[in-house]
Structure formats: structure tokens, C-alpha cells
Amino acid sequence: MELKTVRVEPDAKPKKTDVKKINELLEKNESVILYFDRDNSHKDLLELQDYYEAEGKSFYMREIKYGLSENEYMYEVHIL
């Protein structure tokens, strides 16, 4: 499963990451906070949640609005 990380610049394209890279981060740290782009489907993020909860991890996700427009948001994911 590939997910898009948050954009650094508004006109830039989001970079991609996958579960393998996230697992590598979790091996180094016991908790990780990640920011995902609005281009990800909510369904994919729920699949990510199911994956980590099946692994016995705690998974928290929320939508962060950073502007007044409807499309100015990102997803924050905290995995413990």
C-alpha cells in the first residue's frame, strides 16, 4: 500500500511512502507521528489503521485544517 506524505509547497507533488518505510521508522522509535496528504483516500488510511491495530499498535488519526478552503487539510497519524 502506497500513501502520499504531506506536500512541502502548495504546488509541489506529494512524495510516496509505504508500510515498509513506516515500519523502519517504528523500529527506530517506539512512536511515530506522520503527516499524509489530502490526496490519500480515507479508505487507504483506514486500511493502514487496521494493519497497525492487528499488529497490536495504537493508531490515532485526525484531519488538520490549515486554511479556510475545503481542500486545505492534511491527515495526522500517530502510531504507538
N, C-alpha and C positions, 0 to 999 in steps of 0.2 A: 504494500500500500504506500503510495507516494502522497505526501502532503506538501503544501506550499507555505514556506515561512513568510513572515510579515515583510512588506516592502520597506526599504530604507528611504527611498524617494518616491513621491506620488506617481511619477511617470515610469519608474523602473518596473521590470518584471520580477515577480517573486521567485526566490530560489526554492528548489525542491529538497526535501528530506524524506527519509523513510524510517521504518521501525528499527532497523538495524543501527542506524546512526543515533537514534534516541536511546536505544539500549546501551550503546557505548557510553553515552553521557551519564546514564544511570549507574553504570559500573564504577565510574569515577566519583560520583556524588550520590548520596542516598536520596536526594530530592532534586527535581529539575523544574524550572519554570520556562515554558516555551510560548512563543507568540506566533500564531498562524494567520495567514492572510484571509481576507473575506472571500477570495475565490474558491476556497475549500468548501465542499458541500458539508452541511451539518451532519449528514448521514455518515460520511467518512470519519468525522471526528467522534461520532458515537461508536463507530466500529473500533476506533483507537481506544476509546474508553472501555469497551467490552474486553478488548485484548488485555489491557493492563489490570483490569479488575479480576480477570481469570488468572492472571499471574500473581494475584494476592496483593497488588499495589492499590493505594488510594489515588483516585483521579478526580480532580476538580477542574471544571471548565466554566468560563463565563465570557460574555461578549462585552468588549470595551468600546464605547463610542468616544471618538476623539474629535468630532466635528459636528456640525449641525445637519449635514446632509445624511440621507438614509444610507448611503454606501460608504460612509466614513466610520468603519468599525473594524475590529480585529478580534480574534479569539485568544484568550489567555488560558493556558493549560498548565496545571500544577500536578506533577506526579510524585508521590511519596512512596 
